[in-house]
Amino acid sequence: MVTPVVDYTLTHAETDPDRLVLMGYGLGGRLTARAAAHDHRLAALVLDDGLYDYYDTYTRMMPPFLREWIEACPRTR
């Protein structure tokens, strides 16, 4: 829940209530949108899930023989 954070931020005089931005990275990039759906005081969101290529991220960690086996399967990619 982001509401308490927004409430606290708005207590500061230097905060412009019309220009609040919420940023999430990694899993936070996915959860930020969900949190923002419940607090309409945010002017913008930055959602960064941290992954450019989901397939490459996981297959890169696999042993070479397993990656070759997956890539040989006609249903992948």
Secondary structure as UniProt FT lines:
FT   HELIX           3..9
FT   TURN            10..11
FT   TURN            13..14
FT   TURN            17..18
FT   STRAND          21..25
FT   HELIX           27..36
FT   TURN            37..38
FT   TURN            40..41
FT   STRAND          44..48
FT   HELIX           54..59
FT   TURN            60..61
FT   HELIX           64..72
FT   TURN            74..75
//
